[in-house]
């Protein structure tokens, strides 16, 4: 476990080690900093909560928001495509 594990979003876990992680919604800039410290470059947001785009961009990450992905298959497909595009760029990604 990394030294900043206490500041990672709740239930942070690597789905595919060093490539794709999943977590609860990052609720503070401190949590976003911890995500960036993991080397994550792209965030895929599938919750209805609005991500802090300014903080994410300031930390050198990108974000795509797919509100409604949990109830709409087409939106979920777009979220999966976003993760796939990040993998093709060799960007570590986080989905929440």
N, CA and C atoms as a LAMMPS dump frame, in Angstrom:
ITEM: TIMESTEP
0
ITEM: NUMBER OF ATOMS
288
ITEM: BOX BOUNDS ff ff ff
-5.0000000000000000e+02 5.0000000000000000e+02
-5.0000000000000000e+02 5.0000000000000000e+02
-5.0000000000000000e+02 5.0000000000000000e+02
ITEM: ATOMS id mol type element x y z
1 1 1 N 0.839 -1.172 0
2 1 2 C 0 0 0
3 1 3 C 0.887 1.239 0
4 2 1 N 0.497 2.281 -0.741
5 2 2 C 1.309 3.488 -0.814
6 2 3 C 1.127 4.33 0.439
7 3 1 N 2.072 5.258 0.625
8 3 2 C 1.998 6.067 1.829
9 3 3 C 0.817 7.028 1.824
10 4 1 N 0.252 7.337 0.643
11 4 2 C -0.885 8.239 0.598
12 4 3 C -2.213 7.493 0.544
13 5 1 N -2.214 6.215 0.876
14 5 2 C -3.424 5.404 0.792
15 5 3 C -4.55 5.979 1.642
16 6 1 N -4.228 6.648 2.734
17 6 2 C -5.276 7.2 3.587
18 6 3 C -6.012 8.346 2.906
19 7 1 N -5.435 8.962 1.875
20 7 2 C -6.098 10.073 1.205
21 7 3 C -6.72 9.667 -0.127
22 8 1 N -6.571 8.424 -0.526
23 8 2 C -7.215 7.958 -1.745
24 8 3 C -8.725 7.917 -1.549
25 9 1 N -9.491 8.052 -2.625
26 9 2 C -10.945 7.94 -2.484
27 9 3 C -11.321 6.594 -1.869
28 10 1 N -12.476 6.566 -1.228
29 10 2 C -12.921 5.317 -0.595
30 10 3 C -12.99 4.197 -1.628
31 11 1 N -12.778 3.03 -1.184
32 11 2 C -12.764 1.772 -1.951
33 11 3 C -11.888 1.822 -3.202
34 12 1 N -10.799 2.616 -3.156
35 12 2 C -9.862 2.65 -4.286
36 12 3 C -9.219 1.279 -4.437
37 13 1 N -9.228 0.783 -5.646
38 13 2 C -8.622 -0.516 -5.918
39 13 3 C -8.218 -0.565 -7.381
40 14 1 N -7.036 -1.113 -7.618
41 14 2 C -6.619 -1.338 -8.994
42 14 3 C -7.406 -2.509 -9.558
43 15 1 N -8.103 -2.294 -10.65
44 15 2 C -8.83 -3.348 -11.348
45 15 3 C -7.848 -4.146 -12.193
46 16 1 N -7.004 -3.444 -12.904
47 16 2 C -5.888 -4.045 -13.634
48 16 3 C -4.665 -3.272 -13.179
49 17 1 N -3.842 -3.905 -12.373
50 17 2 C -2.732 -3.259 -11.676
51 17 3 C -1.934 -2.324 -12.581
52 18 1 N -1.856 -1.071 -12.144
53 18 2 C -1.07 -0.078 -12.861
54 18 3 C -1.688 0.416 -14.151
55 19 1 N -2.955 0.017 -14.432
56 19 2 C -3.598 0.456 -15.674
57 19 3 C -4.976 1.059 -15.433
58 20 1 N -5.856 0.326 -14.779
59 20 2 C -7.222 0.785 -14.549
60 20 3 C -7.575 0.576 -13.074
61 21 1 N -8.04 1.66 -12.449
62 21 2 C -8.467 1.592 -11.052
63 21 3 C -9.938 1.992 -10.965
64 22 1 N -10.559 1.588 -9.878
65 22 2 C -11.938 1.972 -9.591
66 22 3 C -11.991 2.497 -8.163
67 23 1 N -12.933 3.399 -7.917
68 23 2 C -13.068 3.937 -6.562
69 23 3 C -14.418 4.602 -6.417
70 24 1 N -14.672 5.032 -5.191
71 24 2 C -15.807 5.905 -4.962
72 24 3 C -15.468 7.284 -5.505
73 25 1 N -16.423 8.182 -5.479
74 25 2 C -16.241 9.537 -5.989
75 25 3 C -15.16 10.26 -5.184
76 26 1 N -14.13 10.817 -5.854
77 26 2 C -13.121 11.616 -5.123
78 26 3 C -13.798 12.869 -4.561
79 27 1 N -13.841 12.998 -3.247
80 27 2 C -14.628 14.045 -2.606
81 27 3 C -13.834 15.278 -2.209
82 28 1 N -12.538 15.291 -2.468
83 28 2 C -11.742 16.467 -2.116
84 28 3 C -10.553 16.573 -3.063
85 29 1 N -9.945 17.743 -3.06
86 29 2 C -8.751 17.924 -3.878
87 29 3 C -7.613 17.047 -3.355
88 30 1 N -7.592 16.82 -2.049
89 30 2 C -6.585 15.938 -1.46
90 30 3 C -6.699 14.526 -2.059
91 31 1 N -7.931 14.032 -2.199
92 31 2 C -8.128 12.716 -2.799
93 31 3 C -7.719 12.725 -4.268
94 32 1 N -8.026 13.812 -4.984
95 32 2 C -7.608 13.905 -6.39
96 32 3 C -6.083 13.933 -6.507
97 33 1 N -5.418 14.617 -5.581
98 33 2 C -3.947 14.625 -5.567
99 33 3 C -3.402 13.213 -5.369
100 34 1 N -4.028 12.459 -4.468
101 34 2 C -3.589 11.082 -4.227
102 34 3 C -3.794 10.228 -5.471
103 35 1 N -4.886 10.468 -6.206
104 35 2 C -5.136 9.754 -7.458
105 35 3 C -4.038 10.094 -8.465
106 36 1 N -3.722 11.377 -8.596
107 36 2 C -2.654 11.801 -9.518
108 36 3 C -1.321 11.189 -9.115
109 37 1 N -1.071 11.083 -7.801
110 37 2 C 0.176 10.472 -7.316
111 37 3 C 0.291 9 -7.714
112 38 1 N -0.832 8.363 -8.015
113 38 2 C -0.817 6.975 -8.479
114 38 3 C -0.435 6.884 -9.961
115 39 1 N -0.27 8.044 -10.602
116 39 2 C 0.087 8.067 -12.023
117 39 3 C -1.121 8.065 -12.948
118 40 1 N -2.301 8.224 -12.375
119 40 2 C -3.526 8.222 -13.182
120 40 3 C -3.601 9.524 -13.974
121 41 1 N -3.906 9.391 -15.269
122 41 2 C -3.977 10.539 -16.166
123 41 3 C -5.389 10.817 -16.656
124 42 1 N -6.304 9.853 -16.522
125 42 2 C -7.65 10.022 -17.071
126 42 3 C -8.673 9.483 -16.078
127 43 1 N -9.725 10.27 -15.854
128 43 2 C -10.798 9.868 -14.957
129 43 3 C -12.081 9.723 -15.768
130 44 1 N -12.773 8.626 -15.568
131 44 2 C -14.069 8.38 -16.188
132 44 3 C -15.1 8.398 -15.066
133 45 1 N -15.959 9.41 -15.095
134 45 2 C -16.968 9.58 -14.051
135 45 3 C -18.305 9.044 -14.547
136 46 1 N -18.842 8.043 -13.854
137 46 2 C -20.125 7.469 -14.242
138 46 3 C -21.211 7.717 -13.19
139 47 1 N -20.872 8.49 -12.183
140 47 2 C -21.854 8.828 -11.153
141 47 3 C -22.582 10.113 -11.544
142 48 1 N -23.615 10.421 -10.822
143 48 2 C -24.362 11.658 -11.09
144 48 3 C -23.672 12.881 -10.482
145 49 1 N -22.681 12.652 -9.622
146 49 2 C -21.961 13.762 -9.013
147 49 3 C -21.065 14.421 -10.061
148 50 1 N -20.948 15.748 -9.981
149 50 2 C -20.145 16.495 -10.929
150 50 3 C -18.682 16.519 -10.473
151 51 1 N -17.765 16.03 -11.317
152 51 2 C -16.35 16.044 -10.927
153 51 3 C -15.794 17.473 -10.873
154 52 1 N -14.785 17.677 -10.058
155 52 2 C -14.111 18.97 -9.944
156 52 3 C -13.144 19.11 -11.126
157 53 1 N -13.681 19.518 -12.266
158 53 2 C -12.919 19.584 -13.507
159 53 3 C -11.689 20.475 -13.382
160 54 1 N -11.838 21.621 -12.735
161 54 2 C -10.709 22.543 -12.583
162 54 3 C -9.555 21.895 -11.834
163 55 1 N -9.849 21.262 -10.714
164 55 2 C -8.796 20.608 -9.925
165 55 3 C -8.173 19.458 -10.707
166 56 1 N -8.993 18.693 -11.391
167 56 2 C -8.5 17.552 -12.173
168 56 3 C -7.533 18.029 -13.249
169 57 1 N -7.921 19.068 -13.978
170 57 2 C -7.056 19.6 -15.04
171 57 3 C -5.795 20.235 -14.465
172 58 1 N -5.923 20.924 -13.333
173 58 2 C -4.768 21.539 -12.675
174 58 3 C -3.731 20.482 -12.276
175 59 1 N -4.215 19.265 -11.98
176 59 2 C -3.327 18.171 -11.588
177 59 3 C -2.799 17.39 -12.79
178 60 1 N -3.102 17.863 -14.007
179 60 2 C -2.572 17.232 -15.206
180 60 3 C -3.345 16.015 -15.68
181 61 1 N -4.585 15.89 -15.201
182 61 2 C -5.42 14.764 -15.61
183 61 3 C -6.549 15.271 -16.503
184 62 1 N -7.169 14.357 -17.219
185 62 2 C -8.368 14.667 -17.987
186 62 3 C -9.53 13.919 -17.363
187 63 1 N -10.746 14.383 -17.672
188 63 2 C -11.939 13.727 -17.132
189 63 3 C -13.04 13.749 -18.186
190 64 1 N -13.769 12.656 -18.252
191 64 2 C -14.98 12.575 -19.055
192 64 3 C -16.089 12.107 -18.135
193 65 1 N -17.21 12.802 -18.193
194 65 2 C -18.326 12.485 -17.313
195 65 3 C -19.453 11.852 -18.107
196 66 1 N -19.94 10.725 -17.605
197 66 2 C -21.013 9.966 -18.242
198 66 3 C -22.132 9.741 -17.246
199 67 1 N -22.742 10.824 -16.796
200 67 2 C -23.838 10.732 -15.844
201 67 3 C -24.953 9.884 -16.442
202 68 1 N -25.438 8.961 -15.684
203 68 2 C -26.505 8.09 -16.164
204 68 3 C -26.014 6.758 -16.697
205 69 1 N -24.7 6.532 -16.653
206 69 2 C -24.154 5.27 -17.18
207 69 3 C -24.669 4.064 -16.411
208 70 1 N -25.1 4.287 -15.193
209 70 2 C -25.591 3.152 -14.405
210 70 3 C -27 2.735 -14.803
211 71 1 N -27.68 3.57 -15.613
212 71 2 C -29.048 3.218 -16.003
213 71 3 C -29.271 3.216 -17.513
214 72 1 N -28.229 3.513 -18.287
215 72 2 C -28.371 3.585 -19.739
216 72 3 C -27.207 2.847 -20.402
217 73 1 N -27.506 1.79 -21.116
218 73 2 C -26.466 0.949 -21.711
219 73 3 C -25.625 1.718 -22.732
220 74 1 N -26.233 2.574 -23.537
221 74 2 C -25.479 3.34 -24.535
222 74 3 C -24.46 4.255 -23.853
223 75 1 N -24.867 4.905 -22.767
224 75 2 C -23.948 5.767 -22.018
225 75 3 C -22.839 4.946 -21.392
226 76 1 N -23.168 3.786 -20.868
227 76 2 C -22.154 2.892 -20.311
228 76 3 C -21.15 2.482 -21.389
229 77 1 N -21.62 2.215 -22.6
230 77 2 C -20.717 1.885 -23.707
231 77 3 C -19.729 3.017 -23.97
232 78 1 N -20.214 4.27 -23.938
233 78 2 C -19.321 5.412 -24.15
234 78 3 C -18.269 5.491 -23.045
235 79 1 N -18.655 5.191 -21.817
236 79 2 C -17.708 5.199 -20.701
237 79 3 C -16.632 4.129 -20.9
238 80 1 N -17.042 2.951 -21.335
239 80 2 C -16.09 1.861 -21.6
240 80 3 C -15.146 2.254 -22.728
241 81 1 N -15.68 2.886 -23.768
242 81 2 C -14.839 3.346 -24.873
243 81 3 C -13.809 4.374 -24.399
244 82 1 N -14.194 5.22 -23.445
245 82 2 C -13.27 6.196 -22.883
246 82 3 C -12.128 5.507 -22.147
247 83 1 N -12.442 4.463 -21.385
248 83 2 C -11.401 3.682 -20.707
249 83 3 C -10.482 3.02 -21.725
250 84 1 N -11.07 2.475 -22.779
251 84 2 C -10.291 1.807 -23.818
252 84 3 C -9.357 2.803 -24.51
253 85 1 N -9.853 3.992 -24.819
254 85 2 C -9.024 5.021 -25.452
255 85 3 C -7.85 5.403 -24.547
256 86 1 N -8.087 5.497 -23.248
257 86 2 C -7.008 5.803 -22.304
258 86 3 C -5.96 4.697 -22.329
259 87 1 N -6.401 3.451 -22.366
260 87 2 C -5.47 2.318 -22.423
261 87 3 C -4.635 2.364 -23.695
262 88 1 N -5.251 2.729 -24.815
263 88 2 C -4.508 2.821 -26.08
264 88 3 C -3.455 3.917 -26.038
265 89 1 N -3.691 4.958 -25.232
266 89 2 C -2.713 6.042 -25.06
267 89 3 C -1.686 5.704 -23.975
268 90 1 N -1.829 4.525 -23.355
269 90 2 C -0.998 4.133 -22.215
270 90 3 C -1.188 5.064 -21.015
271 91 1 N -2.379 5.62 -20.882
272 91 2 C -2.719 6.449 -19.722
273 91 3 C -3.378 5.58 -18.668
274 92 1 N -2.892 5.664 -17.455
275 92 2 C -3.579 5.007 -16.347
276 92 3 C -4.91 5.705 -16.15
277 93 1 N -5.944 4.947 -15.84
278 93 2 C -7.285 5.536 -15.732
279 93 3 C -7.98 5.115 -14.442
280 94 1 N -8.887 5.971 -14.002
281 94 2 C -9.725 5.715 -12.841
282 94 3 C -11.166 5.832 -13.266
283 95 1 N -11.98 4.868 -12.886
284 95 2 C -13.425 4.961 -13.111
285 95 3 C -14.105 5.011 -11.759
286 96 1 N -15.089 5.901 -11.666
287 96 2 C -15.877 5.983 -10.429
288 96 3 C -17.298 6.317 -10.766
